[in-house]
């Protein structure tokens, strides 16, 4: 495998990990979810970043520093701030339908068509609307993993891999532009205006950096 391709593959995996971490961090921070988040965070931070080949180490270093700061909250209760942000009357909306002027039914039908096209297992996850920040962010992570798995599939020729990779990239581009990027920047800005809690501020900054990368 040539060096450029190896860097590209590592980049896919790290982006998948980062979107998954943000998705987990924006779930309800009860004891179980908080434990899952910090287990995943510790596993990610255990990577030897000095010896990997990713395309843009400086970019990822900014995110890694923000993630390391989150470790101070490992044994601190986060559920209260989560509920204050998202569950109180007049709180921050965490779903696409709260930000775009399209009938909610149309949004949900379109989003679920993306999920079904790639067999994203959103149906078996915890109850919740498919247009939430956690579901949509998890789907982006899933798409990066799908591309990684495709490039590792030895049953396909290089031409077949390239054709399927282009299809996946087109789906990701369309999902980002038709859905994710239409509301998540506003969600992040509103998050910054609504909380001073470093856990959520850092998650917002990480997500902001990630979506700047995909532009």
Secondary structure, 3 states (H helix, E strand, C coil): CCHHHHHHHHHHHHHHHHHHHHHHHCCCCCHHHHHHHHHHHHHHHCCCHHHCCCCCHHHHHHHHHHHHHHHHHCCCCCHHHHHHHHCCCCCCCCEHHHCCCCCHHHHHHHHHHHHHHCCCCHHHCCCCCCCEHHHHHHHHHHHHHHHHHHHCCCCCCHHHHHHHHHHHHHHHHHHHHHHHHHHHHHHHHHHHHHCCCHHHHHHHHHHHHHHHHHC
